[in-house]
């Protein structure tokens, strides 16, 4: 019997690259989106599409219970407001709310439905200043202020909800700034990760790795990535091709 995977954010930047990897491994994938048009595309791509607003707590609980997945993958973000100077504060606040409230709704639904593993997207550039490269046990920048504090607070809420659930076993993937198909250009000096490599980490985490945090980024002086390479079998150089989807 194939593993059932509930992919929240299947229509997003990582979700679009992740879906073929999951299907290629023989998983049955339930993919969520807020767009009816995208739901139709997900169905054509081989997923079971679910129209879902992650802030609707009751709807999330019903959707996860109906799918009965072994694994939930959280790839949701809300960056639709963009990063223009007059919009960035609103964008960061909306994304932080999703990380806080949306994640809590997903985690609670997963626990109620008996989900075994919960894999969630986080970000790598919220470490507090200190010796580099950063390892996964280094503290986050909880003393930050202004717009950075909004981002860090959302990350802390997301990671705490996922890691403290137990069950399900929580895996947090701290992605570098996404670049590649569908992603924006990486700011200079920011640790990055190609969207295909980010997707591969999530696909591998369905069955590999112990509960905890993993840095998922290109090799750099900023953060160590040996844990993801060792425990997940992950590679920062991974790029998706048709031949990779089943591996």
Secondary structure, DSSP 8 states (H G I E B T S, - for coil): ---EEEEETTTSHHHHHHHHHHHHTT-EEEEEES-HHHHHHHHHHTSEEEE--TT-HHHHHHHHHHHT-SEEEE-----TT---TTTHHHHHHHHHHIIIIIHHHHHHHHHHTT-SEEEEEEESTTB-S-SSSB-TTS-B-TT--HHHHHHHHHHHHHHHHHHTT-SSEEEEEEE-EEESTT-----TTS-EEEHHHHHHHHHHHTTSS-SEEEEES-S-SSB--HHIIIII---TT----TTTTT-
